[in-house]
Amino acid sequence: MILFFLVVSFFEYRLFDLLAAALLFTSWTFAYILVYPASQAASPSFRILYLIGRAKSQGIPENQIFSSFENEDLFDARLHDLMGAGLVIREGEMLGATAKGRALVSPFL
């Protein structure tokens, strides 16, 4: 009889933990869905990739993208990150999106 109560208590405790974990996961998921679009709206990397993606295959001059940024250091750091990730390529003074970069930005164009 005692064994029965121990097993039932253990199962109920585990069920409660699973429900609590599911509720926590669901809460974090909804919070992420609500916050993520707002964080991407001001992303310098995304803005650079978006401008390059809109230029299509002909590319866009680097100074044209730079003119839309107030902070030169921010622009250079983001551009370096995008090139390091293989999303952007530089050909002379022109910047272009790689196939990977175009695939990433295409849903937003």
Backbone as CSV, one residue per row, in Angstrom:
resi,resn,N_x,N_y,N_z,CA_x,CA_y,CA_z,C_x,C_y,C_z
1,MET,0.817,-1.193,0.000,0.000,0.000,0.000,0.861,1.257,0.000
2,ILE,1.919,1.258,0.810,2.807,2.421,0.867,3.512,2.601,-0.472
3,LEU,3.903,1.488,-1.077,4.539,1.557,-2.378,3.605,2.200,-3.410
4,PHE,2.337,1.884,-3.374,1.355,2.468,-4.279,1.322,3.991,-4.133
5,PHE,1.286,4.493,-2.899,1.249,5.938,-2.667,2.541,6.616,-3.103
6,LEU,3.665,5.926,-2.923,4.933,6.496,-3.368,4.975,6.609,-4.884
7,VAL,4.521,5.588,-5.576,4.501,5.602,-7.030,3.534,6.662,-7.536
8,VAL,2.347,6.731,-6.967,1.352,7.723,-7.396,1.867,9.131,-7.115
9,SER,2.456,9.355,-5.939,2.982,10.668,-5.597,4.116,11.057,-6.544
10,PHE,4.994,10.110,-6.839,6.090,10.388,-7.750,5.564,10.737,-9.132
11,PHE,4.576,9.989,-9.632,4.023,10.251,-10.945,3.331,11.610,-10.982
12,GLU,2.581,11.950,-9.950,1.906,13.245,-9.909,2.931,14.377,-9.869
13,TYR,3.992,14.173,-9.124,5.033,15.191,-9.042,5.685,15.375,-10.396
14,ARG,5.972,14.303,-11.079,6.579,14.381,-12.410,5.618,15.029,-13.389
15,LEU,4.343,14.701,-13.294,3.361,15.303,-14.185,3.292,16.806,-13.950
16,PHE,3.318,17.213,-12.690,3.304,18.640,-12.369,4.547,19.330,-12.950
17,ASP,5.707,18.697,-12.823,6.948,19.268,-13.379,6.861,19.397,-14.895
18,LEU,6.324,18.392,-15.549,6.179,18.444,-17.008,5.231,19.557,-17.433
19,LEU,4.147,19.707,-16.716,3.215,20.789,-17.032,3.845,22.160,-16.786
20,ALA,4.595,22.281,-15.705,5.276,23.546,-15.406,6.318,23.859,-16.482
21,ALA,7.051,22.846,-16.899,8.041,23.049,-17.958,7.374,23.432,-19.271
22,ALA,6.260,22.804,-19.582,5.529,23.143,-20.808,5.009,24.569,-20.755
23,LEU,4.518,24.990,-19.609,4.035,26.357,-19.454,5.183,27.363,-19.584
24,LEU,6.321,27.053,-18.994,7.492,27.922,-19.098,7.961,28.013,-20.544
25,PHE,8.039,26.893,-21.215,8.449,26.876,-22.621,7.499,27.703,-23.475
26,THR,6.208,27.536,-23.267,5.209,28.286,-24.029,5.334,29.781,-23.760
27,SER,5.556,30.155,-22.518,5.715,31.567,-22.171,6.938,32.165,-22.854
28,TRP,8.052,31.443,-22.818,9.261,31.938,-23.477,9.066,32.026,-24.990
29,THR,8.348,31.078,-25.563,8.097,31.100,-26.996,7.289,32.333,-27.387
30,PHE,6.230,32.608,-26.655,5.424,33.789,-26.960,6.215,35.072,-26.740
31,ALA,7.028,35.133,-25.710,7.852,36.317,-25.470,8.835,36.522,-26.627
32,TYR,9.445,35.456,-27.094,10.372,35.538,-28.217,9.665,36.022,-29.473
33,ILE,8.481,35.482,-29.749,7.723,35.882,-30.934,7.366,37.365,-30.876
34,LEU,7.050,37.870,-29.702,6.684,39.279,-29.567,7.885,40.212,-29.644
35,VAL,9.026,39.796,-29.124,10.187,40.676,-29.036,11.070,40.611,-30.273
36,TYR,11.189,39.485,-30.903,12.140,39.307,-31.995,11.924,40.271,-33.160
37,PRO,10.721,40.457,-33.692,10.565,41.402,-34.809,10.994,42.818,-34.445
38,ALA,10.741,43.254,-33.238,11.144,44.599,-32.826,12.662,44.721,-32.780
39,SER,13.339,43.666,-32.348,14.796,43.732,-32.281,15.413,43.734,-33.676
40,GLN,14.799,43.074,-34.619,15.328,43.038,-35.978,15.044,44.318,-36.743
41,ALA,14.059,45.075,-36.334,13.706,46.300,-37.045,14.859,47.298,-37.015
42,ALA,15.653,47.304,-35.974,16.749,48.257,-35.851,18.116,47.603,-36.040
43,SER,18.167,46.423,-36.620,19.421,45.704,-36.784,20.247,46.311,-37.921
44,PRO,21.436,46.825,-37.611,22.283,47.379,-38.675,22.699,46.324,-39.697
45,SER,22.991,45.119,-39.241,23.383,44.060,-40.177,22.252,43.756,-41.147
46,PHE,21.046,43.671,-40.620,19.921,43.381,-41.495,19.678,44.537,-42.464
47,ARG,19.847,45.775,-41.991,19.636,46.923,-42.878,20.656,46.919,-44.012
48,ILE,21.918,46.606,-43.710,22.940,46.526,-44.757,22.576,45.440,-45.760
49,LEU,22.247,44.263,-45.267,21.908,43.149,-46.144,20.656,43.442,-46.958
50,TYR,19.698,44.118,-46.356,18.466,44.493,-47.061,18.771,45.451,-48.209
51,LEU,19.588,46.473,-47.964,19.940,47.427,-49.024,20.705,46.752,-50.147
52,ILE,21.620,45.858,-49.793,22.374,45.135,-50.810,21.454,44.198,-51.585
53,GLY,20.557,43.536,-50.886,19.619,42.625,-51.544,18.679,43.336,-52.499
54,ARG,18.271,44.544,-52.150,17.395,45.316,-53.039,18.105,45.725,-54.317
55,ALA,19.424,45.840,-54.263,20.196,46.250,-55.435,20.314,45.122,-56.459
56,LYS,19.909,43.914,-56.066,19.953,42.731,-56.937,21.388,42.397,-57.339
57,SER,21.578,41.927,-58.562,22.880,41.400,-58.981,23.890,42.495,-59.315
58,GLN,23.449,43.725,-59.595,24.399,44.766,-59.962,25.181,45.298,-58.764
59,GLY,24.709,45.023,-57.550,25.401,45.487,-56.358,25.056,46.937,-56.041
60,ILE,25.709,47.472,-55.023,25.453,48.840,-54.586,26.778,49.420,-54.085
61,PRO,27.047,50.683,-54.380,28.291,51.286,-53.881,28.307,51.346,-52.358
62,GLU,29.475,51.088,-51.792,29.608,51.072,-50.338,29.239,52.420,-49.730
63,ASN,29.617,53.523,-50.390,29.322,54.845,-49.828,27.821,55.145,-49.805
64,GLN,27.070,54.529,-50.681,25.613,54.718,-50.668,24.999,54.063,-49.424
65,ILE,25.503,52.906,-49.054,25.022,52.257,-47.830,25.524,53.020,-46.609
66,PHE,26.785,53.443,-46.656,27.376,54.160,-45.532,26.604,55.440,-45.221
67,SER,26.064,56.091,-46.230,25.343,57.360,-46.009,24.087,57.173,-45.156
68,SER,23.573,55.952,-45.054,22.376,55.724,-44.240,22.712,55.400,-42.788
69,PHE,24.003,55.416,-42.433,24.445,55.149,-41.061,25.064,56.399,-40.461
70,GLU,24.830,56.591,-39.182,25.399,57.733,-38.484,26.781,57.421,-37.909
71,ASN,27.019,56.176,-37.573,28.246,55.780,-36.903,29.090,54.926,-37.851
72,GLU,30.254,55.445,-38.248,31.116,54.733,-39.193,31.632,53.418,-38.605
73,ASP,31.960,53.423,-37.303,32.464,52.208,-36.666,31.423,51.097,-36.684
74,LEU,30.173,51.468,-36.443,29.088,50.494,-36.454,28.945,49.883,-37.838
75,PHE,28.985,50.725,-38.858,28.863,50.249,-40.234,29.996,49.293,-40.581
76,ASP,31.226,49.685,-40.273,32.380,48.844,-40.612,32.338,47.500,-39.894
77,ALA,31.974,47.527,-38.620,31.907,46.276,-37.848,30.834,45.344,-38.403
78,ARG,29.666,45.880,-38.698,28.574,45.053,-39.235,28.928,44.505,-40.610
79,LEU,29.518,45.351,-41.459,29.893,44.911,-42.800,30.937,43.803,-42.721
80,HIS,31.894,43.946,-41.827,32.915,42.915,-41.630,32.277,41.602,-41.173
81,ASP,31.308,41.683,-40.258,30.606,40.480,-39.785,29.850,39.803,-40.919
82,LEU,29.183,40.601,-41.751,28.417,40.033,-42.868,29.341,39.364,-43.885
83,MET,30.481,39.975,-44.144,31.433,39.358,-45.078,32.028,38.098,-44.460
84,GLY,32.295,38.128,-43.175,32.825,36.947,-42.493,31.846,35.786,-42.474
85,ALA,30.559,36.104,-42.439,29.529,35.070,-42.439,29.220,34.569,-43.847
86,GLY,29.846,35.180,-44.848,29.607,34.749,-46.227,28.289,35.234,-46.793
87,LEU,27.762,36.338,-46.268,26.496,36.876,-46.755,26.689,38.012,-47.744
88,VAL,27.851,38.671,-47.682,28.139,39.831,-48.530,29.534,39.668,-49.112
89,ILE,29.697,40.109,-50.358,31.018,40.115,-50.989,31.318,41.533,-51.464
90,ARG,32.601,41.870,-51.504,33.035,43.185,-51.992,33.779,42.979,-53.301
91,GLU,33.374,43.736,-54.302,34.063,43.724,-55.598,34.404,45.163,-55.924
92,GLY,35.621,45.555,-55.595,36.029,46.948,-55.752,35.290,47.812,-54.741
93,GLU,34.584,48.809,-55.246,33.785,49.685,-54.376,32.336,49.214,-54.254
94,MET,32.006,48.142,-54.954,30.631,47.643,-54.954,30.487,46.498,-53.952
95,LEU,29.328,46.456,-53.320,28.987,45.378,-52.411,27.847,44.576,-53.009
96,GLY,27.921,43.274,-52.887,26.860,42.417,-53.401,26.532,41.321,-52.410
97,ALA,25.343,40.800,-52.525,24.915,39.709,-51.650,25.290,38.378,-52.292
98,THR,25.761,37.460,-51.486,26.019,36.107,-51.968,24.672,35.379,-52.081
99,ALA,24.700,34.173,-52.599,23.459,33.389,-52.699,22.860,33.169,-51.312
100,LYS,23.727,32.924,-50.334,23.273,32.732,-48.957,22.640,34.020,-48.417
101,GLY,23.240,35.162,-48.718,22.702,36.449,-48.275,21.374,36.768,-48.932
102,ARG,21.269,36.478,-50.239,19.998,36.720,-50.942,18.889,35.822,-50.396
103,ALA,19.242,34.585,-50.078,18.237,33.672,-49.518,17.742,34.170,-48.172
104,LEU,18.639,34.744,-47.379,18.258,35.238,-46.069,17.356,36.461,-46.144
105,VAL,17.627,37.353,-47.071,16.893,38.622,-47.136,15.681,38.555,-48.074
106,SER,15.608,37.564,-48.941,14.531,37.511,-49.939,13.116,37.536,-49.365
107,PRO,12.846,36.933,-48.216,11.468,37.038,-47.694,11.054,38.465,-47.311
108,PHE,12.042,39.350,-47.126,11.740,40.704,-46.689,11.727,41.711,-47.827
109,LEU,12.087,41.275,-49.036,12.107,42.199,-50.170,10.762,42.328,-50.817
